[in-house]
Amino acid sequence: MSDCLFCKIIKGEIPSSKVYEDDMCYAFNDISPQAPTHFLVIPKEHISSAAEITAENSVYVSHIFEVIAKLAAEKGMTDGFRVVNNCGESAGQTVHHIHFHVMSGRAFTWPAG
């Protein structure tokens, strides 16, 4: 999608602080971190939101969770971590390209904080 912020980041048109990349996903540090460790993981395939996951594109989501587990282990996130996905504007989704926030390094409260 030509006007998608995250598609532009994947293409290298907008700079980011890369954490990880493979042929299916890209991870980068959040520009407004809410925890000592806070990065996003996005699929290289444009999927607008969790509401758009299908049998055909769900392979990207399962792969992303495998990558999250790998990165959490590599980064020593042994005390736990939070994975957040906002689906739709009323849930706080501001970029309409599915993405998963991965945060750790502090205690979290529920549902926010």
C-alpha positions as CSV (number, residue, x, y, z in Angstrom):
1,M,0.0,0.0,0.0
2,S,1.7,3.2,-1.2
3,D,0.6,5.6,1.5
4,C,1.0,3.2,4.5
5,L,3.6,4.4,7.0
6,F,4.7,0.9,7.9
7,C,5.0,-0.2,4.3
8,K,7.3,2.7,3.7
9,I,9.4,1.7,6.8
10,I,9.7,-1.8,5.4
11,K,10.8,-0.4,2.0
12,G,13.4,1.8,3.7
13,E,11.7,5.0,2.6
14,I,11.3,6.1,6.2
15,P,14.1,5.4,8.7
16,S,13.6,3.2,11.7
17,S,15.8,1.6,14.4
18,K,15.8,-2.1,13.2
19,V,15.6,-4.8,15.7
20,Y,15.1,-7.8,13.4
21,E,14.2,-8.6,9.8
22,D,13.5,-11.7,7.7
23,D,11.6,-12.4,4.6
24,M,8.2,-12.3,6.4
25,C,8.4,-9.6,9.0
26,Y,10.3,-6.5,10.3
27,A,10.8,-5.4,13.9
28,F,11.9,-1.9,15.0
29,N,12.1,0.2,18.2
30,D,9.0,2.2,19.0
31,I,9.6,6.0,18.5
32,S,7.6,6.7,21.7
33,P,8.5,3.8,24.1
34,Q,6.1,3.0,26.9
35,A,8.6,0.6,28.6
36,P,12.4,0.2,28.8
37,T,12.2,-2.3,26.0
38,H,9.5,-1.5,23.4
39,F,9.6,-2.6,19.8
40,L,7.0,-3.3,17.1
41,V,6.8,-6.4,14.9
42,I,5.0,-6.0,11.5
43,P,4.4,-8.3,8.6
44,K,6.0,-7.5,5.3
45,E,2.6,-8.3,3.7
46,H,0.1,-5.4,4.2
47,I,-2.7,-6.6,6.5
48,S,-4.8,-3.6,7.7
49,S,-5.7,-5.0,11.1
50,A,-6.4,-8.1,13.1
51,A,-9.9,-8.0,11.7
52,E,-8.4,-8.7,8.3
53,I,-6.6,-12.0,9.2
54,T,-7.6,-14.8,7.0
55,A,-6.6,-18.5,6.4
56,E,-4.4,-17.2,3.6
57,N,-2.4,-14.5,5.5
58,S,-2.5,-16.0,9.1
59,V,0.9,-17.5,8.4
60,Y,2.4,-14.0,8.8
61,V,0.8,-13.7,12.3
62,S,2.0,-17.1,13.5
63,H,5.5,-16.3,12.2
64,I,5.5,-13.0,14.0
65,F,4.7,-14.7,17.3
66,E,7.6,-17.2,16.7
67,V,9.9,-14.2,16.1
68,I,8.6,-12.4,19.3
69,A,9.4,-15.5,21.3
70,K,12.9,-15.6,19.7
71,L,13.6,-11.9,20.3
72,A,12.3,-12.1,23.9
73,A,14.7,-14.9,24.6
74,E,17.6,-13.1,22.9
75,K,16.9,-9.9,24.8
76,G,16.7,-11.7,28.2
77,M,13.1,-10.8,28.8
78,T,12.9,-13.5,31.5
79,D,10.6,-11.5,33.9
80,G,7.9,-11.5,31.2
81,F,6.7,-9.2,28.5
82,R,3.6,-7.8,27.0
83,V,2.4,-8.1,23.4
84,V,-0.3,-5.6,22.4
85,N,-2.3,-5.3,19.2
86,N,-4.9,-2.6,18.8
87,C,-7.6,-3.4,16.2
88,G,-9.5,-0.4,14.9
89,E,-9.5,3.3,15.8
90,S,-11.6,3.0,18.9
91,A,-9.1,0.5,20.2
92,G,-6.2,2.9,19.6
93,Q,-5.0,1.7,16.2
94,T,-3.4,4.7,14.6
95,V,-1.5,2.9,11.7
96,H,-3.7,0.7,9.6
97,H,-1.1,-2.0,9.1
98,I,-1.3,-4.8,11.7
99,H,1.5,-4.5,14.2
100,F,2.4,-6.0,17.6
101,H,3.9,-3.9,20.4
102,V,6.3,-5.9,22.5
103,M,7.2,-4.3,25.8
104,S,9.2,-5.3,28.9
105,G,11.4,-4.0,31.6
106,R,8.7,-2.7,34.0
107,A,5.6,-3.9,35.8
108,F,2.4,-3.5,33.9
109,T,-1.2,-2.9,35.1
110,W,-4.4,-4.0,33.5
111,P,-5.9,-2.9,31.1
112,A,-3.5,0.0,30.5
113,G,-0.3,1.2,31.9
